[in-house]
Amino acid sequence: MNDQIHSEGSDHEHGALGDAEYAEFMELAAQEGFDPEEVEGALGEAGHGPLPVLAVVGRPNVGKSTLVNRIIGRREAVVQDKPGVTRDRVSYEAEWAGRRFKVVDTGGWEQDVLGLDASVAAQAEYAIETADAVVFVVDATVGATDTDEAVVKLLRRAGKPVVLCANKVDGQSGEADATALWSLGLGEPHPVSSLHGRGTGDMLDAVLEALPEAPAQTFGTALGGPRRIALIGRPNVGKSSLLNKVAGEDRVVVNALAGTTRDPVDELIQLGGITWKFIDTAGIRRRVHLQEGADYYASLRTAAAVEKAEVAVILIDASESISVQDQRIITMAVDAGRAIVVAFNKWDTLDEERRYYLEREIETELAQIAWAPRVNVSAVTGRHMEKLVPAIETAIDGWETRVPTGRLNAFLGEIVASHPHPVRGGKQPRILFGTQAGIKPPRFVLFASGFLEHGYRRFVERRLREEFGFEGTPLHISVRVREKRGRKK
């Protein structure tokens, strides 16, 4: 496992590929008619690890989503001429001057969620906490408001690099309005019209100066650093009880009232001769924008805890039907790229009938994570708690597994020969070759002669798991199609 960790954590210019493996791979790509720059780009995209994160923050209706669309170069973020259209946080990948980064559109802050000041703090604090740099958008035609001043205080406290965007400056007449924003004390205001694109290039140049080349890894490879395990699930599913049971003492408050835990609680715990850092999180009730009061704030902090963890232990109440909210929590962990263990709590309360129906529910409702290790536990009695650590270790091993390029291509050759892609429109696309470009989670890039249908990609993923394990981890598979002009005779 240590060798695998080192390969990801090193500054090797070829990512997960060694020099010899990289040279062999590029020769194979040239033989198949792929442009070397295209292959380099595909490897870079698939093997980058975490991208630097740029959060776009500001009060409602200052043009955040319009600016995000301008940065990513396409209309994806929903834009409408009224505040509060964006609700959930949405992230997109962007590129400027050859550098790639992730843009997070934090959305408008609903005044009725917690009251203005608190909802601003909740959204802004979460966005700032998880970002490497922040673009603070202010409406230059309105000027700095009390709400803007409140966000400035948060930005100063966080100490993250900030680029001040004076939006809605559509001509020379608006330059003076932008200049007035020096009063915020965040440095030079960059006059921008996100609607027309004016000034966005200069602003993005400043963004690249503020963003790190690669973000600091928040987990894993620090010498002696304990593995970070986030306990997530609906309220009152038993997360705090489970933490107390594995700790062997009452470390966190447990109450029958749902929602006792508000902030993530970190605890160092010795299990199986290893020190782990368990993070007890607040239960996630509903979609973020439907939450009220402290629940809204707590769900944002829980999402941040998952981002910083290596393994997400998803607790599900076995005595109740698997809900849409359980599935939403699972999706959050998968999208974050974390290793996953599913723990069915309160197993000791089940009768035979409930067990039968639960097994049917697992087959249908949790098919998307059939690859995740499963443990049936009781946080109250301690039943099967000893199985939790082996399941976590299995998930971490899968998360850090690396398949050599030669072995992977031999496997892909067998797939193409035994299960070719269906003929579509008189053509039969096929996988030409591929490589694993990264780990944590495993990321593959496949090069093909034509478009591979989604069903065939799922088949390839299933066969990868059967052949190489990857238990407990999501897999990221990207496909690059060869351009006809590049084909060598």
Disulfide bonds with the S-S distance in Angstrom:
none
